[in-house]
Amino acid sequence: DLKLTLARKENIDLKIYDISGKLIKDLHHGNLNPGAHTFSITTNPGTYIAVLKYGRGVVRRKFVVW
């Protein structure tokens, strides 16, 4: 699971890419209210990159699925 917490309502774009840059899953596009949010990720074992775009910038995090 991928978890994120928002301090305020945000318009976000959350996507998962494989290590080669191929889009694997578009998890969310649109507004999210403040608070904790959990997104389920079902994929094959490997290394992935989560990309979160929001009003103030972009956050990228690499993660491994075993």
Secondary structure, DSSP 8 states (H G I E B T S, - for coil): -EEEEESS-EEEEEEEEETTS-EEEEEEEEEE-SEEEEE-----SEEEEEEEEETTEEEEEEEEE-
